[in-house]
């Protein structure tokens, strides 16, 4: 039976794996666009991440570790399927594509984290407007009626909020240490 300290580490790893499903899926799809087996490869990647959990060092770059395993799974899938089909794949090219996709998604994750911080700096009312518009997809006219403003006024508020968020994200990203 696992020690209690391992339970906490396992829970943390499960949370990391769950939080990075979109990134892992994107890495796999970037290497195999249009492939019907991407979800199967993702599930296999998840199982390997779990089986190899002891080799992950907390505090190191989980994205790099998980991304490497996902890329290796794609290469294994390609090797296995190349035998069935006479289609050739350039492993180096696929690796470069996957690496670029991984960097792109790391950047998106940093931007998303900065956006979350910036959103919490907004007033409750402004955050509510952003949520209604972009999470619930509430039409401007409906939200304007709800708060007793004109549609043009709500559109102007949203424009200013987007500008504030863009500036805030830019400041946060420029002050974060680059990895």
RAMOTA-V108549 format. One record per residue. N is the residue number from 1. RES is the residue in one small letter. PHI is phi in degrees with one decimal (NA if undefined). PSI is psi in whole degrees, -180 to 180 (NA if undefined). OMEGA is omega in radians with two decimals (999 if undefined). Layout:
n=N res=RES phi=PHI psi=PSI omega=OMEGA
n=N res=RES phi=PHI psi=PSI omega=OMEGA
//
This chain:
n=1 res=x phi=NA psi=143 omega=-3.13
n=2 res=x phi=-67.7 psi=148 omega=3.05
n=3 res=x phi=-73.2 psi=154 omega=3.14
n=4 res=x phi=-55.4 psi=-37 omega=-3.13
n=5 res=x phi=-64.5 psi=-32 omega=3.10
n=6 res=x phi=-70.2 psi=-32 omega=3.11
n=7 res=x phi=-60.0 psi=-44 omega=3.14
n=8 res=x phi=-65.4 psi=-42 omega=3.12
n=9 res=x phi=-65.1 psi=-40 omega=3.11
n=10 res=x phi=-64.4 psi=-42 omega=3.11
n=11 res=x phi=-62.8 psi=-40 omega=3.12
n=12 res=x phi=-64.7 psi=-41 omega=3.13
n=13 res=x phi=-65.8 psi=-42 omega=3.10
n=14 res=x phi=-59.3 psi=-42 omega=3.12
n=15 res=x phi=-64.1 psi=-41 omega=3.11
n=16 res=x phi=-63.7 psi=-45 omega=3.14
n=17 res=x phi=-61.6 psi=-46 omega=-3.12
n=18 res=x phi=-62.6 psi=-40 omega=-3.10
n=19 res=x phi=-69.9 psi=-20 omega=-3.07
n=20 res=x phi=-107.0 psi=14 omega=-3.13
n=21 res=x phi=-59.9 psi=-42 omega=-3.14
n=22 res=x phi=-62.9 psi=-43 omega=3.14
n=23 res=x phi=-65.2 psi=-46 omega=-3.14
n=24 res=x phi=-62.6 psi=-43 omega=3.11
n=25 res=x phi=-60.5 psi=-41 omega=-3.14
n=26 res=x phi=-66.1 psi=-39 omega=3.09
n=27 res=x phi=-61.3 psi=-47 omega=-3.12
n=28 res=x phi=-63.4 psi=-46 omega=-3.12
n=29 res=x phi=-67.6 psi=-30 omega=3.11
n=30 res=x phi=-67.5 psi=-30 omega=3.13
n=31 res=x phi=-87.2 psi=-25 omega=-3.10
n=32 res=x phi=-132.1 psi=63 omega=-3.11
n=33 res=x phi=-61.3 psi=134 omega=3.10
n=34 res=x phi=77.2 psi=6 omega=-3.11
n=35 res=x phi=-81.8 psi=131 omega=-3.13
n=36 res=x phi=-74.4 psi=-14 omega=-3.07
n=37 res=x phi=-93.5 psi=7 omega=-3.08
n=38 res=x phi=-57.6 psi=-43 omega=-3.13
n=39 res=x phi=-66.1 psi=-37 omega=3.09
n=40 res=x phi=-64.6 psi=-41 omega=3.12
n=41 res=x phi=-65.5 psi=-39 omega=3.09
n=42 res=x phi=-61.7 psi=-45 omega=3.14
n=43 res=x phi=-64.0 psi=-40 omega=3.08
n=44 res=x phi=-63.4 psi=-40 omega=3.08
n=45 res=x phi=-60.3 psi=-45 omega=3.12
n=46 res=x phi=-59.9 psi=-42 omega=3.14
n=47 res=x phi=-65.3 psi=-40 omega=3.13
n=48 res=x phi=-68.4 psi=-40 omega=3.07
n=49 res=x phi=-56.8 psi=-42 omega=3.14
n=50 res=x phi=-67.9 psi=-46 omega=-3.13
n=51 res=x phi=-63.4 psi=-33 omega=-3.09
n=52 res=x phi=-97.1 psi=17 omega=-3.05
n=53 res=x phi=-57.6 psi=-30 omega=-3.14
n=54 res=x phi=-67.1 psi=-24 omega=-3.12
n=55 res=x phi=-83.8 psi=-12 omega=3.10
n=56 res=x phi=-81.5 psi=130 omega=3.12
n=57 res=x phi=-96.6 psi=114 omega=3.10
n=58 res=x phi=-54.6 psi=141 omega=-3.12
n=59 res=x phi=94.9 psi=-12 omega=3.07
n=60 res=x phi=-93.4 psi=-180 omega=-3.04
n=61 res=x phi=-79.0 psi=100 omega=3.14
n=62 res=x phi=-61.7 psi=-41 omega=-3.12
n=63 res=x phi=-59.0 psi=-42 omega=-3.14
n=64 res=x phi=-66.3 psi=-44 omega=-3.13
n=65 res=x phi=-62.6 psi=-51 omega=-3.11
n=66 res=x phi=-67.2 psi=-39 omega=3.12
n=67 res=x phi=-63.7 psi=-38 omega=3.09
n=68 res=x phi=-63.4 psi=-43 omega=3.13
n=69 res=x phi=-64.4 psi=-41 omega=3.11
n=70 res=x phi=-62.0 psi=-45 omega=3.13
n=71 res=x phi=-62.4 psi=-42 omega=3.12
n=72 res=x phi=-64.1 psi=-36 omega=3.10
n=73 res=x phi=-66.2 psi=-39 omega=3.09
n=74 res=x phi=-64.1 psi=-45 omega=3.14
n=75 res=x phi=-62.3 psi=-39 omega=3.09
n=76 res=x phi=-64.4 psi=-42 omega=3.11
n=77 res=x phi=-62.0 psi=-44 omega=3.14
n=78 res=x phi=-61.7 psi=-44 omega=-3.14
n=79 res=x phi=-62.0 psi=-45 omega=3.14
n=80 res=x phi=-63.8 psi=-43 omega=-3.08
n=81 res=x phi=-82.0 psi=-18 omega=3.09
n=82 res=x phi=-67.4 psi=-30 omega=3.12
n=83 res=x phi=-65.9 psi=-36 omega=-3.12
n=84 res=x phi=-79.0 psi=-29 omega=-3.09
n=85 res=x phi=-120.7 psi=153 omega=3.11
n=86 res=x phi=-94.5 psi=42 omega=3.13
n=87 res=x phi=-101.2 psi=129 omega=3.13
n=88 res=x phi=-95.2 psi=141 omega=3.10
n=89 res=x phi=-123.6 psi=139 omega=3.08
n=90 res=x phi=-90.0 psi=103 omega=-3.10
n=91 res=x phi=-59.8 psi=-39 omega=3.13
n=92 res=x phi=-64.7 psi=-42 omega=3.12
n=93 res=x phi=-63.2 psi=-45 omega=3.13
n=94 res=x phi=-61.9 psi=-39 omega=3.12
n=95 res=x phi=-64.3 psi=-41 omega=3.11
n=96 res=x phi=-65.7 psi=-41 omega=3.11
n=97 res=x phi=-62.3 psi=-47 omega=-3.12
n=98 res=x phi=-64.2 psi=-39 omega=3.12
n=99 res=x phi=-64.1 psi=-44 omega=3.11
n=100 res=x phi=-63.9 psi=-42 omega=3.12
n=101 res=x phi=-63.8 psi=-41 omega=3.14
n=102 res=x phi=-62.8 psi=-44 omega=3.09
n=103 res=x phi=-62.0 psi=-41 omega=3.13
n=104 res=x phi=-60.6 psi=-45 omega=-3.11
n=105 res=x phi=-73.2 psi=-30 omega=3.02
n=106 res=x phi=-61.6 psi=-43 omega=3.12
n=107 res=x phi=-63.0 psi=-42 omega=3.12
n=108 res=x phi=-63.7 psi=-39 omega=3.11
n=109 res=x phi=-63.3 psi=-41 omega=3.10
n=110 res=x phi=-62.9 psi=-43 omega=3.14
n=111 res=x phi=-65.1 psi=-41 omega=3.12
n=112 res=x phi=-63.2 psi=-43 omega=3.12
n=113 res=x phi=-62.3 psi=-42 omega=3.11
n=114 res=x phi=-64.1 psi=-41 omega=3.11
n=115 res=x phi=-60.1 psi=-43 omega=3.14
n=116 res=x phi=-60.4 psi=-43 omega=3.11
n=117 res=x phi=-63.5 psi=-46 omega=-3.12
n=118 res=x phi=-64.5 psi=-38 omega=3.10
n=119 res=x phi=-61.7 psi=-38 omega=-3.14
n=120 res=x phi=-71.5 psi=-15 omega=3.08
n=121 res=x phi=-82.7 psi=-14 omega=3.11
n=122 res=x phi=-76.0 psi=159 omega=3.04
n=123 res=x phi=-67.2 psi=161 omega=3.14
n=124 res=x phi=-57.8 psi=-42 omega=-3.13
n=125 res=x phi=-64.1 psi=-42 omega=3.12
n=126 res=x phi=-68.1 psi=-40 omega=3.09
n=127 res=x phi=-63.3 psi=-38 omega=3.11
n=128 res=x phi=-63.0 psi=-42 omega=3.11
n=129 res=x phi=-61.6 psi=-47 omega=3.12
n=130 res=x phi=-59.3 psi=-44 omega=-3.13
n=131 res=x phi=-63.6 psi=-46 omega=3.14
n=132 res=x phi=-60.9 psi=-42 omega=-3.07
n=133 res=x phi=-74.3 psi=-46 omega=-2.97
n=134 res=x phi=-103.0 psi=-23 omega=3.09
n=135 res=x phi=-92.7 psi=-50 omega=-3.09
n=136 res=x phi=-91.1 psi=-7 omega=3.11
n=137 res=x phi=59.2 psi=35 omega=3.12
n=138 res=x phi=-67.6 psi=128 omega=3.09
n=139 res=x phi=-60.7 psi=146 omega=-3.13
n=140 res=x phi=-54.8 psi=-43 omega=-3.10
n=141 res=x phi=-60.2 psi=-41 omega=3.14
n=142 res=x phi=-65.4 psi=-45 omega=-3.13
n=143 res=x phi=-67.4 psi=-38 omega=3.12
n=144 res=x phi=-60.7 psi=-45 omega=3.10
n=145 res=x phi=-61.1 psi=-43 omega=-3.10
n=146 res=x phi=-60.3 psi=-40 omega=-3.07
n=147 res=x phi=-102.1 psi=6 omega=3.05
n=148 res=x phi=72.6 psi=33 omega=3.11
n=149 res=x phi=-121.6 psi=167 omega=3.06
n=150 res=x phi=-79.4 psi=159 omega=3.11
n=151 res=x phi=-61.5 psi=-38 omega=3.13
n=152 res=x phi=-63.7 psi=-38 omega=3.13
n=153 res=x phi=-65.9 psi=-42 omega=3.12
n=154 res=x phi=-65.8 psi=-40 omega=3.11
n=155 res=x phi=-61.7 psi=-40 omega=3.13
n=156 res=x phi=-67.1 psi=-41 omega=3.10
n=157 res=x phi=-61.1 psi=-45 omega=3.12
n=158 res=x phi=-61.2 psi=-41 omega=3.12
n=159 res=x phi=-59.6 psi=-45 omega=3.13
n=160 res=x phi=-66.5 psi=-40 omega=3.12
n=161 res=x phi=-65.1 psi=-42 omega=3.10
n=162 res=x phi=-60.9 psi=-40 omega=3.12
n=163 res=x phi=-64.8 psi=-44 omega=3.10
n=164 res=x phi=-61.5 psi=-43 omega=3.14
n=165 res=x phi=-65.5 psi=-42 omega=3.13
n=166 res=x phi=-60.2 psi=-45 omega=3.13
n=167 res=x phi=-64.9 psi=-43 omega=3.14
n=168 res=x phi=-62.1 psi=-46 omega=3.12
n=169 res=x phi=-61.2 psi=-45 omega=3.12
n=170 res=x phi=-58.7 psi=-44 omega=3.11
n=171 res=x phi=-63.4 psi=-45 omega=-3.11
n=172 res=x phi=-63.4 psi=-42 omega=-3.12
n=173 res=x phi=-70.0 psi=-32 omega=-3.13
n=174 res=x phi=-76.6 psi=-20 omega=3.13
n=175 res=x phi=-95.7 psi=-14 omega=3.12
n=176 res=x phi=-73.4 psi=142 omega=3.06
n=177 res=x phi=-66.1 psi=137 omega=3.14
n=178 res=x phi=-80.5 psi=136 omega=-3.13
n=179 res=x phi=-90.8 psi=NA omega=999
//
